[in-house]
Amino acid sequence: MEFTSKDIEKIVELDTDNIRHKLEDFDLADKTIALYGTGMGAEVVLDALKDRSVLCYIDRRESKYFGQKFCGLNVCALEDIYDKVDVIVVVARVYHNEICERIKKYICQQDKVVEVIDIYGHNTAKEKIQYCEYIEECSLKSKEDFAPYEDKAYVRREEDTKLIAWYLPQYHQIELNDIFHGKGFTEWTNATQARPVFCGHYQPHIPYDVGFYDLMLPETFKRQIELAKNYGIYGFCFHYYWFAGKRIMEKPIELFLEHKEFDFPFCLHWANENWTALWDAGNDEIMLEQDLSEEAVEGFIDDILPYFQDERYIKIDGKPVLLFYRNVVHEKEDLRRVFTGFKKKCESLGLGGLYIILTTAGNYMRDATEFNADAIVEFPPWIVSTMCRRIRPAGYVNPDFKGEFFDLAGFVDNKEYFLEYGSKEYYRSAMASYDNTARKFASGAAIYTGMTPYRYKKWVKDIIAESKTIHEPDKDYVFLNSWNEWAEGSHLEPDMKYGYGWLEAVYEALMENRR
């Protein structure tokens, strides 16, 4: 297919004019104003208030700007200037919700009441109307973005980079989710509840072709493998959840192992975080806890041995590959002990050893050998989040949304994905967008804006080209995040908006790297 210019559009960002229109909703004439916050967004609000009486900026005493000048104004503590102002405008774009709560608590203890304006949380009447119109439009939108299925009849060549897609085995009912989230809960429960946060926000993500599948049905895997093969994907990397002998969500992977006719390479990724009541370790209520003591991990290799021994299992240097999610949450010596033990055990079992790959989760960028691992692999949005510019959309933003917006379009357009690492051996990865509002709308969501199949193709194409130059053919792997992270808005599987566009992007990136 041909990607159109529409595929490279970027989000409209909040600017001085937008702020000025928002401020028109408030009577600021003859009022003395203080601006709370010296982070991102502070300067643009000051510019919008240039015709008003702005006394100073406010920030906490531990701020690096406290007691200094910021944009030509003094930075003071709230308690020092409170009696001198009539209005406080919160201008911190990222933490404006928390700051507003902090100010309100302070005001409750004072005799004087000062007006507080959360400018980044305020929506004008016009913006609300535009948002309502956008919601209606979403249900009637045209198919101009939709890429139809094409039979590629892909046949792998030896020179083709091996593309591995991370795979979430969550789409089936398990007892633990029934207890903590309600009977019948699956990842589809999260994914289908998402709604747009702002005009132009793509939500919800609704599956197409494979549909709202159940991973306990063999025909689901059969169709997924057909799609993956058709568009040039080499294998899956299953997230594997193991807690000192207790496994969860293992049934689909066991089903895959059982069906030898599923002729598709795979490997395992040990998702080693604590399992909590809220996805992404965002809640203190721990459902299953990780334990790396010698007794706890003793049976791990025995547990996954049937996978390692399967002829479809991916190997590097003749060794089965095991990915490990978050090394930074464990002590280095503990992990070295665990990995050393794993490798010795695999050697004793005649597997030739074990090739361990650490992900960049936790923004890890150092040398994997310090943990006695062999390589690292990028796991976006980790690291990417530190490179992307934080932005704020123009117009209406749902006031209940608690999260941040990242300019992924700029990250890709500027080719900032060629990051350097401390490890000699590293593997690149690209993500098909990222938006976890379905899981964490009111608890710290992250929306990466501007990603389209067109941009994804550029990213994948570039890292495939690099992989061919830095790896020998037997190590020429690139990872893709993700095959089916529907509640994170990161999926290669077809959806109602882009159709097979993400898969088409992968295929074209692969073909354009052939000699």
Summary of the structure (lengths in Angstrom):
residues: 515
radius of gyration: 25.2
end to end distance: 20.7
largest distance: 81.6
contacts: 1630
relative contact order: 0.14
helix: 34%
strand: 21%
